[in-house]
Amino acid sequence: MRELIAEEILMLQFNLSDPDGDTLSTAKELLLGTDPLDADTDNDWVRDNFEIIKGTNPLTGDTDGDKSGDFSELLYGFDPLDPSVHP
């Protein structure tokens, strides 16, 4: 078995690192366009990883554009992906 070279070790650390603690690696966040140093890129009180799970957009606070933010729709049990249903 060969030893990893320094460049490979750095890439592995980069791919596995999660400086903001939202369970999304730095590499994944860069692919998604989210901020790897901010667990809530769009500042809507919904962490980026939860937005990915729920299917909402971590780059905007109102995924469905109905003027009700994702946080309040999730909090009150409404679908943040359906603009016809909101609090």
MOWOCOR-V244128 format. One record per residue. N is the residue number from 1. RES is the residue in one letter. OMEGA is omega in degrees with one decimal (none if undefined). Layout:
# MOWOCOR-V244128
n = (N & N)
res = (RES & RES)
omega = (OMEGA & OMEGA)
This chain:
# MOWOCOR-V244128
n = (1 & 2 & 3 & 4 & 5 & 6 & 7 & 8 & 9 & 10 & 11 & 12 & 13 & 14 & 15 & 16 & 17 & 18 & 19 & 20 & 21 & 22 & 23 & 24 & 25 & 26 & 27 & 28 & 29 & 30 & 31 & 32 & 33 & 34 & 35 & 36 & 37 & 38 & 39 & 40 & 41 & 42 & 43 & 44 & 45 & 46 & 47 & 48 & 49 & 50 & 51 & 52 & 53 & 54 & 55 & 56 & 57 & 58 & 59 & 60 & 61 & 62 & 63 & 64 & 65 & 66 & 67 & 68 & 69 & 70 & 71 & 72 & 73 & 74 & 75 & 76 & 77 & 78 & 79 & 80 & 81 & 82 & 83 & 84 & 85 & 86 & 87)
res = (M & R & E & L & I & A & E & E & I & L & M & L & Q & F & N & L & S & D & P & D & G & D & T & L & S & T & A & K & E & L & L & L & G & T & D & P & L & D & A & D & T & D & N & D & W & V & R & D & N & F & E & I & I & K & G & T & N & P & L & T & G & D & T & D & G & D & K & S & G & D & F & S & E & L & L & Y & G & F & D & P & L & D & P & S & V & H & P)
omega = (-178.6 & 176.9 & 176.1 & 176.0 & -175.0 & -179.4 & 178.5 & 178.4 & 178.0 & 178.1 & 178.4 & 177.6 & 179.1 & -178.1 & -177.6 & -175.6 & 178.9 & -173.9 & -179.0 & 173.9 & -179.1 & -179.8 & 173.6 & -179.8 & 176.7 & 179.5 & 179.6 & -179.8 & 178.0 & 176.0 & -179.0 & -175.9 & 178.5 & -177.2 & -178.8 & 178.7 & -178.7 & -176.9 & 179.0 & -173.0 & -176.4 & 176.8 & 179.4 & -179.9 & 175.0 & -177.4 & -177.1 & -177.8 & 179.0 & 177.4 & 177.8 & 179.1 & -176.7 & 179.9 & 177.0 & -175.9 & -179.4 & -179.6 & 178.1 & -177.4 & -179.1 & -173.5 & -175.3 & 174.4 & -177.5 & 179.6 & 171.0 & -176.6 & 178.8 & -177.7 & -177.4 & 177.7 & 177.3 & -179.0 & -176.7 & 173.4 & 177.1 & -178.6 & -179.5 & 178.5 & -177.1 & -176.6 & -179.8 & -178.0 & 179.3 & -179.4 & none)
